[in-house]
Amino acid sequence: MAVTGNGTGTAAGAGTGTAGGRGPLAGVRVVELAGIGPGPFAAMLLADLGADVVRVDRPGGGGLAVDPAHDVTNRGKRSVLLDLKSADGPARVLDLVERADVLVEGFRPGVAERLGVGPADCHARNPRLVYGRMTGWGQDGPLAHTAGHDIAYIAVTGALGMIGNPGEPPAVPANLVGDYAGGSLYLVIGVLAALQHARATGTGQVVDAAIVDGTAHLTAMIHGMMAAGGWQDRRGANLLDGGCPFYGTYETSDGGHMAVGALEQQFYDTFTELLGIADRAPARKDVARWGELREAVAARFRTRTREEWTAVFEGTDACVAPVLSLREAPDHPHLAARGTFTDFGGIVQPAPAPRFSATPVSVTSGPARTGAHTESVAADWGVPALLPKEA
């Protein structure tokens, strides 16, 4: 596997933890109250960018149903083990908060307050703290205290209903649209904006990052197109949802697929020429003949393998690419050349993104093992009370 680029490492260095990296967030201290899904991913992104992220794990754990050694959303972090339901657990968290810039939590509304580590408790110790809250429904509203997962959050925003073929149930886009795009990335944006404000004014604040809000925000352009009459509120009938024959996927002779995105006229002309249908393709603007055009395109793609079509379109402006699996993606020549994926500790994983010219980032350590960094955090953050009491 041709995995190259920044962040290469070996198993011996995995999980050792660091006091932050040398990226643009070097020097920023983050307390993460352990959870699952978008909160850990957001904290991973902050760690990728150089922040010193200390994850507060609870006895008995939780998290993904995978070996913690392979949970790359915990890379670049350090872990301390605290029981927030114990007599001194909240006090130890507040000791960390006093020295932190950011806190990230993903409890249901009111839980952090009941545990004694809510915004009021934390701001009493550190008025400059940015308190990031990650939930699906948000901190208020009729469903705020209701359980849910990614699929429900994106369902009510209209995003899920846009995805898939007409006449079929909506296609589930893993948990990328809700948890990570509408959740984690909006939490990070909010935290960084609030951190800028805190540094300018000395005043922290609470960031209420709800997956429903972020996912709805992602549909802004579509709502504009719909208002202008350029988008139909149904699946498979529009320019960008598979309704357009020159923006979609097609099966090849070997069961693979090619992705076509030849929207502009010049790209479409190159596409039809290389596909071999330029002399008989219906006019691209004749929507009434889109079905006929789709069949012509599909028939041609079925005459060769994915590898053969990839060679035909490689390096051209036809806007065509092979549809790769997760295991195939790291070997794509362009991604390999850029180091888009990296192998750290024997785990192939996406390298940190985006990239910075003055403060480059890389994977610095593997997934943090629960409670493995109590001594180093106690020393670096000046919180000796984290250490076990001597008998």
N, C-alpha and C positions, 0 to 999 in steps of 0.2 A: 504494500500500500504506500503510495507516494504522498505521505503526510509530511509537510515541511513547515517552516516558518517559526514565528516567535513562540516562546513558551515551551520549548521542547524540554523534557525532563525524564527522569528515571523513577522507577518504583521506590528507590531508596530515599528520594526526596519528597515523596508524596505524603501529604498530611502533616508536615512539620509545622506549618503555620508561620506567619511573618507578622511584623509590626507595620503592615501597610507596604505598598509598593512605591514605585517612583513615577507613577502616572500623574495626571493633572490633579487628582484628589489626594496626593501624598500629604500626610499631616492631618487629614480629616478622620475623626474617630466616630465610629458607628456602633451602637448597641443594637443587636438584632434579637428580639424575643422569638425563640424558635417556633416555626409553624410549618405549613406545607404550601406548595404551589407558588403563587405570585410573590409573596413576601420574601422567601429565600432567593428567588431568582433576582428580585430587585437588589437585595443585599449582595448577591454575587456580582452583579453589574457594578455596584459601588466598589467592591473589592477589586474587580478587574481594573478599575480606573485608578487604583492606588490607595483607596481608603483602608484604614485599619479597622476591620470589621470583627467585632467580638460577638459571637453567637452564644446566647444564654440558653443552654439546653436543660430540660427538666428530667428528673429520674424517670426511667421507663420509656423515654424517647417519644416516638411518634414519627411522623414523616412518611416518606415514600416506602412502598413495599419492595424495596430493593436493598441490596447490601450497601450500607452507608459508605463503604469504601469506593463505591461507584457513583455516588450522588454528586455529580459535578457542580450542582447548584450550591454546594458548600465549599467549592474550591477557594483558595486564597483567604479563608477566614481562620479565626481562632475560636476555640470553644471552651466555655467554662460551664460547670454543672451546678445549677442552683434549683432548689425547690421553692417556687414562689408561694406555695401554701404552707411553708414552714415559718416558724416565728421570725427568723432573721433573713429569709429569702428576699422579701421586698427591699429591705434595707441595703442588702448587698447590691441589688440592681440599681438602687438610687445612688450608691457610692460610685458605680460606673457612670451613671447618667450625669453626675456632677462634673465628670471629666470628659464627657462626650459632646460632639456637635450634633449628632443625629440619633434618633431612636426609631426603629422600625418594628411594628407589631401588626399581627393579623388576626387578633381575637374578634369574637363577636362584640358588637357595641356593649359597653358597660363592664365587660369582663376585666379589662386592665384596671378600671377604677376599683372594682371589688377586691382585686388582688393588692391594691395599694401602689400601683405603678402607672396610674392614669396620667393624663396631661397635667392636671393640677398638682399632683404629687411631684411629678418630674420638674415642672417649671418652678416650684417652690425651692428646689435645690439648684436649678440651672435655668435662669430666665432666657438664656440665649438658645436653648435647645430647640431643634426642629423635630417635631414629634410626628412621624409618618405613620398613618393608619391605612392598612390595606384590607378592604372587604369587598364582597361581591355586590351587596345592595347599598352600601354606604352607611353612614352613622345615623341617619334618620330616614323616615318614610315608613309606609305600612309594612314593608317586607324586611326592614332593617335587622330584626332579630330572628329571621327565618333562615334555615339552612339552605344551602344551594351549592351548585358547582358551575363551572365555566359554561356548560351547554345551556343552562337555564338563563344565565345572565345575558348571553348573546342572543338568546331566543327572543326576549322581550324588547330588545333594542332594534329589531328588524334586520340585524346583520346576518343571523343564521338563515332567515327566510330568503335571503338573496342568493344563497350558495346551493348549487346542484342543478339537476336537469328538470325541465318542466314535466309535470305528471308523475314525478317521483318525490319521495320525502327529501327534505333538505339534507345536504351532505355535511357530515360533522368534520370540521377542520382541526382535528385533534384539540388541544387546548391552547392553540397559538393565538387565536383572535381575541379571546376573552382574558384568560389568566395573564398572558404575557404581553400582548400588544395593548389591550384595553386596561390591563391592571398594572403589571410591573413597570412598564415603560412610563406610564403616566405618574406612578408613584415616584419614580426617579426624577422625572421632570419637575414634579412638585417639590421634592426634597431639595433639589439643586437651586430652584428659584427661591425657596424659603431660606436656604442657607446663605444665598447672596444678600437677601434682605436682613437676616440676622447679623451678618458681618458689617453691614452698612449702618444698622440702627441699634444693635445690641439687644434686639428683641426677637425671641423665637416665636413659633406659632405651630398650630396643628395643621397637617396636610391630610385631608379626607379624600383618599383615592379610592373610588368605587369602580369596580369593573363595568357596571352598567353605564356610568358616566363616560369613562374612557372609550368604551366600545361605541357608544352613540356618537361621540366626537369623531371617531374614525370615519363615520359615514357622511361627514359634512359635504364632501364634493357630490356624493350621490343625491343628497337632498336638494342641492342646488340644481343639479341636472333634472331632477324630477319636477321641481318648481318651474323650470324653463321648458318642460315638455319633452326633454331629451332622454328620459328614463321611464320605463314602464315598471309599475310596482308588482312585478311578477318575475319568476326565475326563467332564465334562458331566453330572454327576449331583448337583450340589450347589448351594447357594444362591448362591455367588459365582463359579462357574466356567462359567456359561452353561447350566447344567442347569435353572435356574429361569426360567420364561417372563416374569417381570417383572424380570429382571436379565440383560440381554443386548442384542444388536444386531439390528436389522431393516432389510431393504432397502426403499427407497422406489421410487416409480414411475419415477424417472429414473436408477435405478442407484446412488443415494446410500444412506447408512445413518443410522439414528438409534440412539442409545444410551439404554437404559432402565434405571433403577435405583430403581424404585418399591417398595422393600422394606417400609417401614412402612405400616400400614393406611390412615392418612390420606393419604399420598402416592399409594398405589395407587388409592384412591377418586377422587382428582383425575385421575390418569392415565387410568383407564378411562372417566371421564366425558368428558374432552377428546378421547380417542381415538374415542369414540362407540360403545362396546360395554358400557357399564355395565349395561344392562338385559338383556344376554344372555351375559355372561362367566361361565364356571364359577367356583365358589367357589375363591378363591386358595389356601386351605389344603387343598384336595382334590388331593393329589399324584397320585392316580390319573388325574386329568383335566388334568394339566399339559400334556400333548400337545395336547389339544383347545383349551386356553386359548392355547397358543403359536400354533396355526394361526389362531385368531380375531384375535390381535394382528397376526400377519404379514399376514393378508389386508387388514386395515384400513390398515396402513402402505403397502401396495402401491397404494393408491388415490390417493395424492398425492405430490408431489415433496418432496425434502428441505427445500427452502426453504419450502414451504407448511406442512409439519409443524413446522418451526422457529418459524414465526410463531404457530402454534396454541399451542405449549407455552412460548413465550418469557415469562419473568417469573413463571411459575407454580411451585407446589410439587409438580409432577408428577415431578420428577427425571428429565427427558428432555432430551437435548442432541444436536445434530447431530455426526456423526463427521467431523471436518475433516482435510484433508491437512496436511502440514508447511508447505506454501506458503500455505494458507488460514488457518492458526491465528493468525498475527499480526494479521489483520484482524477477528478476532472482537471484537465491541463491548466485552465485559467485559475481555478481555486488552489491547485497545488502550487502554482507559480507565486501566488499572492500569500500563501500560508494561511488561507482562510480557516483551515482546520489544523490542529496540532495534536501531537501525541505526548501526553504528560502522564508519567506514572503508569504507562501501559494502557491508558484510556484515550482513544481517539475522540476528540471533542472540538467544538468550535473555538477558535481563538478569540480573545477579547476584541470587541468592536465598539465604537469606531477607532480610527487610528489618529495619532497625534504626531506632528513634526518635531515638537520640542520636548514632549514628555511621553515617549513611547511606553506602551503597556505590554504586559505578557502574563501568562499564567505563572504564578510564583510558588504555589503549593497545591497539593491535591485536596480532596475533601477533608474538612476538619473532623477529626474523631471526637466524639462526645467527651467533654471534660478534659481533653488532652493538654490544654494550654493554660490551666489555672495558674501555675507558677509564673509563666512568662507574662501573662496579663497582669497579675498582681504586682509584678515588679515594674513593668513598663507604664502601667496606668496609676501606680502608686496606691493600690488598694490591698493592703496586706490582710484585711479581714476576709478576703476570698480564700486564703489558705486554710486548710483543715486545722482545727484547734488541737494542740498537743495534749495527749492524755496525761 
